[in-house]
Amino acid sequence: MRLRKAVITAAGPKQRTLPLQTLIDRDGNEKSLLCILIEEILTAKVEEICVVVAPGDEAAYARVAGSHAGRLRFVEQPQPLGYGHAIACAAGFVRQDPFLHLVSDHIYVSLGTVSGAANVVETAEANGCSVSAVQSTKESLLPQFGAVGGRRVHGRADLYRVDTVIEKPTPTEAEQRLAVPGLRAGYYLCFFGMHALTPAVMEILERQLRSGNRPASLSSALAELARQEQYLALEQPGRRYDLGARYGLLTAQMALALSGRDRDAVLTQMLELLAVRELDRSAAAE
């Protein structure tokens, strides 16, 4: 299969302003988070991009997209009915095509020259199936993420065949259902916020919405997908940073700075700041 489309969800009440924030990227350029996400998608050679926004937000998003604004299509989520519903709002854009999906409240910092999105898309196209990026995550962080269970694909240390998906599992659930052979004790494969998905996922989400039994959920859709077709998880060597967390923007900016061209200058400034703080503490203690 060939992925040509991408969907960014940005309509959630707690995330809608985050993509508008300005950060300094690895090359020292000021950019909105939205621009950084768009450029992540473009590295995967995916150029048709849909952004799901809250009503009235389109103009602000188009403005911070800068030169990329012309390649974006905006779709409104009329009411804040959840993450799965937001993805389903892009059904008219996706149609029957596979698509790349990124969340808008995370930033991704890859190791090396190949982006995480490019890795996910390449793996999905090579295997002809849905692929979710995951990261080995310690047990204490399970309440923040969806997680998968499965087994390594033969001959690959970073690729897993998924058989179980649970949204924000308890440690007991994870131990019983999500243990993956080969991972160190107390660690589980949690979602990275980046997925290459077949059209079947959108069909499952739309079916959930029609049933009306419960809110549409990407995790439950992926759990159903794993039961009906091959579904893989690709372990990412990079890092994901949640901008909605406390000090999330600061942490993301530090991660970008320390992986970019200004690393030495930033480290020097950090050391100087720490030294000043220690002097202030010593003076206050006297």
N, C-alpha and C positions, 0 to 999 in steps of 0.2 A: 504494500500500500504506500501511497505518497501523501504526506501531510502538507497541506497548503494553507491551512487556516489555524488561527489561534483565538482563544477567548480569555480575556482578563476580567475577573469579577471585582467590582469596586463599589458596590451599592450598599454594603452593610453599614449600619449607623456608626459603628466603631471604626470603620476603615475608610469611609468615603473621602476624608480629607488627607489621608496619609499619602496617596500618590501625587498630591499637589505639592508636597514638601520638597525643598531643594537640598541636594547633597552635593558633595564634591566627589567625582568619580576617581577611578584609579589613575587616570591621566591628568588629574588636576583641574578638570573642567566642571563648572557648576551646571547641574542638570536636575530636573525634577525626577522623583522616583519613577513616575510614569515613563519618562524618556529612557531611563535605565532599563526598565522592564521591556519596553519596545525593542531596544537594541539587543537585549538578551534573546528575544524571539527572532530577530533578524539574523542573528548568528546561526540559527538553525535553518536558515533559508526558507522561513515561513513569512509571507509578506501580507497576507490578508488577515487583519486583526480586528476583532470585535471587543469593545469595552462595555461591560454591563454597568450602568450607572443609576443612581437615584434620580428621580424627576428633578429637572432644573440644573443638574450638574454638568451637562454636556459642554456648555460654553467654557467653563473653567478648565475642564479636561483638555478641550481642543487647544486652549491658550497655552497650557504648560507642555503640550506635546510638541510645540515648536514646529520644526521642519517635517516632523512625522505626522502632523495632523491630517494631511491629505490621504494617508493610507488607512486611517481609522474609520470604523463604522461604530456608531453608538446605538445601544439598545437600552431602554429604560426598564428597570424592575419597578413596577408601579407601587408596590408595597414591600416593606422589609419582611419577606416571608421565608428568609433563610438562604443558606448557601446553595443547597441543591436547587431551590427554585430559581436563584439567580443564574445558575448555569443553564437551566432549562429555558430561561428567557431568550437565550441565544440560539434556540433551535432553528429559527427561520434563517439565521446566518449559516449555521453549520450544515443544514439539510441532511444529506446522507453521506457526508464526508467525515473522515477521521479528523481530529483536531488536537492541537496543543492547548493545554490549560495551565495558566499561572494565577496564583492569588496575588492581589495587589498590596497586601500589607506585609509582605516579606521581601527581603532583598537577598540575592544569591551571589555569593562570592566563590568563584571556582578556583581550583588549583591548576596551574599550568595555563595553556593557551586555548584549550577546548572548553566551551561553555557547558554548563549543566543542561540547558535546553537542547543544544546540539547533540549531546550524548543520548538524551532520552529519545529524541526524534530519530536519530540514526538506529538505535536499538529497536524501536517500534517498527520502522520501515523494514529492517532486516528480518524481523521475526513475524511480521504481518499481524500484530496483535497490540492490545493496550499495554502500556508500560508506565508505571508510576515511579518517580524518583523517591528513594528512601534514604534514611541515614540511621546508622546504629546509634541508639539513644538510650541513656541510662533510665532505669526504672522510675526514678523520682520525677521525671518529666512526662510520664505517660498521660497525666490529666490534660496536657496541652495539645496532644496530637492524636490523629488516627494511626493505627498500626496494623501491620500485616504479619501473617504467619505462612510458612511454606518451607521449601527446600531449595538448596542451590541447584542451578542448572549444571549438568555435568560439563566439566572443563572450564567453568567460569567461576571466579572467586567473588564476583560482584553482582551476579544475576541470579534471581530467585523465581521459582514458579509459585505463584500465590495460591493458597487454598482457603485462607481465612482473612477477613477484614473486620476490625472492631474499632469504632470511634471512641477515643479517650477511654481505653480499658482500665480497669482497676489492676493493681499488681497481681491479684489472685487470678483474674481472667487471663492476664498476659502469661503468667506462669503455666496455666493449664492449657491454653489454646494457641499461644503465639510464639512459643519457644522455637527458635530456628537452630538446627544443628550447625555448629561452627562458630556461632556468636558467643562472646564471653558471657559468663553468668551475670545476670542483672541488666542485660542490654537487649533491646528489641528494635525491630525495623519500623521506624515511624516515618510518616509521610513528610516529604520535603517541600510540598506546596507546588509541585510541578508534575503534570501528567500528559502523556500522549494517549488519546482515547479513541476507540472505534465508535462508529455511530450507534452501536448497541447500547452504550452508556446513556446517550441522550434518550433513546427509546425507553430504557428502564426508568429514567427520571420522569419522563412524561407519563408513563404508566403509574408511577407513584402519585403524581399530582392528580390524575384522573380518579384514582381510588379514594382519595380523600381521607384515608384511614389515619395517616400521620404525615408530618411535613416531609417533603422530598429531601433525601440525604445522599450526598455523593458516596459516603462510606458504605451505606447499605446498598447503593447501586453497584458499587465495585464488589461487594460481597456476593451479590447475585451474579455479576459478570463472571466471577471466578468459578461459579458453578456451571456456567453454560459455555464458556470458551476459554482458550488459553489467555492467561493474564500474568504478566511478569513485573517484578520489582527490580529496579536498578539502583544499587548502592552508590551514592555520590561521594566523591572524595572532598568536595568543597563544603561550604557551610551556608546555612540559611539563618537569617536574622529577622525576628518578628518585630516590626516597627511599632506595633500596638502594645508591646510589653513596656513595663516601666523602664525608662531610659533606653527604649528600643531604638529611637532615632540616633541617640548618641553612640550606642554600641555599633549600629550599622555604619555610621560615619567613621568610627575608629577602625572597623574591619576593612572598609574600603581604603582608608588612608594607609593602613599598615600593610596592605597588599599592592600598593601602587608606587608610582615614581617618587612620591614625596615621603616615603617611609622613614628615611633617616632624619629628615627635618622634623617630622611629627614625633618620632621617638625622642629626639633631643628636647622638644618642647614639653613632652610628657614628663621626662626626667627632671627638667627644670621646675615644673609645676609641683611634682612630688617633693623635691628638695625644699621648695619654699614652704609647702604645707608642713613639712617636718620641723623646719625652723620656727614657724608660727606656733606649732604645738609645744615645742620645747620652751619657747619664750613664755607661753601661757602657763606652763606648769611651774615656772620658777617663782 
